[in-house]
Amino acid sequence: MATLWFFLVAFMLMMYVILDGFDLGAGIAHLYVARDDAERTMVLRSIGPVWDGNEVWLIAGGGSLFMAFPLLYASSFSGFYLPLIIVLWLLILRAISIEFRNHLDNPVWKPFWDATFAFSSLLLTLFYGAALGNVVRGVPLDAQGYFFSPLWTTFGIGSPRTGILDWYTVIVGVTALAALSLHGALWLRYKTPDPVAGRATRLARWVWTPLVVLVVVLTVITFRIQPHVPARLNAQPLGYLFPLLAVAGLVGIRWFLARDRERDAFFSSAIFLAGMMLSVAFGLYPNVLPAINDPANSLTVYNASAPVYGLKVALAWWIPGMILASGYTVFMYRNLAGKVSAEGEGY
């Protein structure tokens, strides 16, 4: 049951990365792809009706994490207290940037919130990537399963001087930034007309090659820093299907962009992100938070999970809840199909 919940939480976080990832990427890209107020309005309209719904998957994942793995939740929220507060402020800034932008018709007001939207989206993506890097690399857990790490120290890896930001987690953050920038650009290519779509296409083509290089470099480094990942893949060779899925997504992006198949290019980006997230989940299992100082202190699905009875009861509630959330998501996207325009009201 604990293993099932591990992959259910991983699934919800994967859905969050795919869905909220494109509006994070749109925020990062919008100052480049949109050159005037009408074009920036179109960018916001492409994500405006769905961005808060996309974040439901983050809330659901966090709630499920608290229920299924309470020790992991307690350890992470104490050890990562400062970066979590930073993430919270960045989420708030993104939200109010979207909502406050059109409250005043002022030559200073709108550019200020546009810049805030881009800045908070960029930093949020970097911190999300760094957080994932910490989970893969491991943290200095003690025998009780708790830790504290400063935001940064020497940027080197090695207990007890390892900070939340080091050269490895920064590389993961930059890779996440490239991946979600590409994802957002492909969404804008799919949802907006020219000239915004044309600029989004150019941005996607520019980002694709650095992303491929970053993914290759990051994979090699990860195999050296966290030997549990290659050991797990070698022990269960079927797990290599997940990295292959990510590679297929990357190739599909380039293939469909060259043939001007914008929807397929965006879906290929979603496949790439799904493959990367599933590769991480499969490679880390049964660990939920590895210990960098002593593997015996690692939090796993066995020592960090809630009692089996609670997990069974929660599953009975999770299923109808996810049916509702998934149904709402499908309904919204089907009803908002097609390209946006600058005419009319809203955002």
C-alpha positions in Angstrom: 0.0 0.0 0.0 2.9 2.4 0.8 4.4 1.7 -2.6 1.1 2.4 -4.3 0.9 5.8 -2.5 4.5 6.6 -3.5 3.5 6.3 -7.2 0.2 8.1 -6.7 2.0 11.1 -5.2 4.6 10.9 -8.0 1.7 10.9 -10.5 0.1 14.0 -9.0 3.4 15.9 -9.0 4.0 14.8 -12.6 0.6 16.2 -13.6 1.4 19.4 -11.8 4.7 19.7 -13.6 3.0 19.1 -17.0 0.0 21.4 -16.4 1.4 24.2 -14.3 4.7 23.9 -16.1 3.3 25.4 -19.3 2.0 28.5 -17.5 5.2 28.9 -15.6 7.0 28.7 -19.0 4.6 31.2 -20.5 5.4 33.6 -17.7 9.1 33.1 -18.3 8.7 33.6 -22.0 6.1 36.3 -22.2 8.4 39.4 -22.1 10.1 38.0 -25.2 7.2 36.6 -27.2 4.8 39.5 -26.5 6.0 43.0 -27.4 2.9 45.2 -26.6 -0.1 45.3 -24.3 -2.4 43.4 -26.7 0.1 40.6 -27.2 0.7 40.3 -23.4 -3.0 40.1 -22.9 -3.2 37.2 -25.3 -0.4 35.4 -23.4 -2.3 35.9 -20.1 -5.6 34.8 -21.8 -4.0 31.5 -22.9 -3.3 30.6 -19.2 -5.7 32.8 -17.3 -8.7 30.4 -17.1 -6.6 27.4 -16.1 -3.5 28.4 -14.1 -5.2 28.2 -10.7 -6.8 24.9 -11.6 -3.5 23.5 -12.6 -2.2 24.3 -9.1 -4.8 22.0 -7.7 -2.5 19.1 -8.5 0.2 20.6 -6.3 -2.3 21.0 -3.4 -3.5 17.5 -3.9 0.0 16.1 -4.1 1.0 18.0 -0.9 -2.0 16.8 0.9 -1.5 13.3 -0.2 2.2 13.5 0.9 1.1 14.7 4.4 -1.4 11.8 4.7 0.7 9.0 3.2 4.2 9.9 4.4 3.9 12.1 7.5 7.5 11.7 8.5 8.7 12.8 5.1 6.4 15.8 5.2 7.6 16.8 8.7 11.2 16.3 7.8 11.0 18.2 4.5 9.0 21.1 5.8 11.4 21.7 8.7 14.7 21.2 6.8 13.5 23.1 3.7 11.7 25.8 5.7 13.4 28.8 4.1 13.2 27.7 0.5 9.5 26.7 1.0 8.8 30.2 2.3 10.5 31.6 -0.8 8.4 29.3 -3.0 5.3 30.5 -1.2 6.1 34.1 -1.8 6.9 33.5 -5.5 3.5 31.7 -5.9 1.8 34.7 -4.3 3.7 37.1 -6.6 2.7 35.2 -9.7 -0.9 35.1 -8.7 -1.2 38.8 -7.9 0.8 39.7 -11.0 -1.9 38.1 -13.1 -4.8 39.5 -11.1 -3.5 43.0 -10.4 -2.2 43.8 -13.9 -5.4 45.3 -15.3 -6.6 47.1 -12.2 -5.1 50.4 -13.3 -4.6 51.7 -16.8 -1.2 53.3 -16.1 2.1 53.2 -18.1 4.1 52.1 -15.0 1.6 49.8 -13.4 1.2 47.1 -16.2 5.0 46.9 -17.1 5.7 46.5 -13.3 3.4 43.5 -13.0 4.5 42.0 -16.3 8.1 42.1 -15.0 7.1 40.7 -11.7 5.2 37.9 -13.4 8.3 36.9 -15.5 10.7 37.3 -12.6 8.6 35.2 -10.1 7.9 32.5 -12.8 11.7 32.2 -13.5 12.8 32.0 -9.9 10.0 29.6 -9.0 11.1 27.2 -11.8 14.7 27.4 -10.6 13.7 26.6 -7.0 11.5 23.8 -8.1 14.4 22.3 -10.0 16.7 22.8 -7.0 14.2 21.1 -4.7 14.1 18.1 -7.0 17.9 18.1 -7.1 18.0 17.9 -3.3 15.6 14.9 -3.3 17.8 13.1 -5.8 21.1 14.0 -4.3 20.0 13.4 -0.7 20.1 15.6 2.4 22.0 15.2 5.8 19.3 13.2 7.7 20.0 12.3 11.3 18.9 9.0 12.9 15.5 10.4 13.7 14.9 11.4 10.0 15.4 15.2 10.4 17.9 17.6 9.0 18.7 21.3 8.5 20.5 22.7 5.5 21.4 26.4 4.9 20.4 27.9 1.7 24.0 27.6 0.5 27.5 27.2 1.8 30.5 26.5 -0.5 28.3 25.2 -3.3 30.1 21.9 -2.8 28.6 18.5 -2.1 29.5 16.7 1.1 28.0 16.4 4.5 27.7 18.4 6.8 28.6 21.4 4.6 26.0 20.7 1.9 23.6 23.5 1.3 20.3 23.4 -0.5 21.9 25.2 -3.4 25.1 23.6 -4.6 26.6 23.1 -8.1 24.4 20.0 -8.7 21.1 21.4 -7.6 21.8 24.6 -9.5 22.3 22.5 -12.7 19.0 20.7 -12.0 17.4 24.1 -11.5 18.8 25.4 -14.8 17.6 22.3 -16.6 14.1 22.7 -15.2 14.2 26.3 -16.3 15.1 25.3 -19.9 12.5 22.5 -19.9 9.6 24.6 -18.7 10.6 27.5 -20.9 10.4 25.2 -23.9 7.1 23.8 -22.6 5.7 27.3 -22.2 6.9 28.4 -25.6 5.2 25.4 -27.2 2.0 26.1 -25.4 2.0 29.7 -26.7 2.8 28.4 -30.2 -0.3 26.2 -29.8 -2.7 28.8 -28.3 -1.8 32.2 -29.8 -1.8 33.5 -33.3 1.1 35.2 -35.1 3.2 37.2 -34.4 3.3 35.8 -30.8 3.2 32.2 -32.1 6.1 32.9 -34.4 8.3 34.3 -31.7 7.3 31.4 -29.4 8.4 29.0 -32.2 11.8 30.7 -32.5 12.2 30.5 -28.7 11.4 26.8 -28.6 13.9 26.1 -31.3 16.6 28.1 -29.5 16.0 26.3 -26.2 15.8 22.8 -27.5 19.5 22.2 -28.2 20.7 23.6 -24.8 18.1 21.5 -23.1 19.3 18.3 -24.8 22.9 19.1 -23.7 21.7 19.8 -20.1 19.7 16.6 -19.9 22.7 14.5 -21.1 25.1 16.2 -18.7 22.6 16.0 -15.8 22.0 12.3 -16.4 25.7 11.5 -16.3 26.2 13.6 -13.2 23.2 12.1 -11.4 24.4 8.5 -12.0 27.7 9.5 -10.3 26.2 11.5 -7.4 23.3 9.1 -6.6 24.5 5.5 -7.4 21.1 4.2 -6.2 19.5 5.4 -9.5 21.6 3.4 -11.9 21.6 0.4 -9.5 17.8 0.5 -9.5 17.6 0.8 -13.3 20.0 -2.1 -13.8 18.1 -4.3 -11.3 14.8 -3.5 -13.1 15.7 -3.0 -16.8 12.0 -2.2 -17.6 12.7 1.1 -15.8 14.7 2.2 -18.8 11.4 2.7 -20.6 10.9 5.9 -18.7 14.2 7.6 -19.8 13.4 6.3 -23.4 10.0 8.0 -23.1 11.7 11.3 -22.2 14.1 10.9 -25.2 11.1 10.1 -27.5 9.4 13.3 -26.3 12.5 15.4 -27.0 12.8 14.0 -30.5 9.1 14.4 -31.1 9.4 18.1 -30.2 11.9 18.8 -32.9 10.2 16.6 -35.4 6.8 18.2 -35.0 8.1 21.7 -34.8 9.8 21.2 -38.2 6.5 20.1 -39.6 4.5 22.9 -38.0 2.4 20.4 -36.0 2.0 22.7 -33.0 -0.3 20.5 -30.9 1.8 17.4 -31.4 4.9 19.4 -30.5 3.3 20.5 -27.2 2.1 17.0 -26.4 5.7 15.7 -27.1 6.9 18.2 -24.5 4.4 16.8 -22.0 5.7 13.3 -22.8 9.3 14.4 -22.2 8.4 15.9 -18.8 6.4 12.8 -17.8 9.3 10.6 -18.8 11.8 12.7 -16.7 9.5 12.7 -13.6 8.8 9.0 -13.9 12.5 8.3 -14.3 13.2 10.1 -11.1 10.5 8.3 -9.1 11.5 4.9 -10.4 15.2 5.5 -9.9 14.7 6.7 -6.3 12.3 4.0 -5.1 12.1 2.8 -2.3 13.7 6.0 -1.1 11.5 9.0 -0.6 14.4 11.2 0.7 17.9 9.7 0.6 20.4 10.5 3.3 23.6 11.9 1.9 25.6 11.2 5.1 24.5 7.7 6.0 22.2 5.6 3.7 20.8 3.9 6.8 19.2 7.2 7.8 17.3 7.5 4.5 13.5 7.9 4.5 11.8 5.1 2.5 8.3 4.1 1.7 8.6 1.6 4.6 9.8 3.8 7.5 8.1 7.1 6.5 4.6 5.9 5.6 1.4 6.1 7.6 -0.3 2.9 9.0 -1.8 0.6 6.3 -5.4 1.1 7.6 -5.1 4.9 7.1 -3.6 4.4 3.6 -6.5 2.1 2.6 -9.2 4.6 3.9 -7.4 7.5 2.2 -7.4 5.5 -1.1 -11.2 5.2 -0.9 -11.5 9.0 -0.8 -8.6 9.6 -3.2 -10.3 7.8 -6.1 -13.5 9.9 -6.3 -11.5 13.0 -5.6 -9.2 12.4 -8.5 -12.1 11.5 -10.8 -13.6 14.9 -10.0 -10.3 16.8 -10.4 -9.6 15.0 -13.7 -13.1 15.5 -15.0 -12.9 19.2 -14.2 -9.5 19.5 -16.0 -10.8 17.7 -19.1 -13.9 19.8 -19.2 -12.0 23.1 -18.9 -9.5 22.3 -21.6 -12.1 21.0 -24.0 -14.2 24.2 -23.5 -11.2 26.4 -24.0 -10.0 24.8 -27.2 -8.6 26.9 -30.0 -6.5 30.0 -30.1 -7.0 33.1 -28.0 -7.3 36.7 -29.3 -6.8 40.2 -28.0 -10.4 41.1 -28.5 -13.1 41.0 -25.9 -12.8 41.1 -22.1 -10.7 39.1 -19.6 -7.1 39.4 -18.5 
